């Protein structure tokens, strides 16, 4: 096992690129640095029961997220 991640509610969606792992819960988003699996951000959101999220590349160093 490489690592184990636990969350306070069900995972609704997972987004991944070369630099980050994004876990979507109904009311939170967890963003991890994939190189070391360290938690970078926890973002509280309005209820998102379908786990909808669009990831877009703004620049080579920055990625944006769009939520409903």
Secondary structure by P-SEA (a helix, b strand, c coil): cccccccccccccccccccbbbbbcccbbbbbccccccccccccccccccbbbbbbbccccbbbbbcc
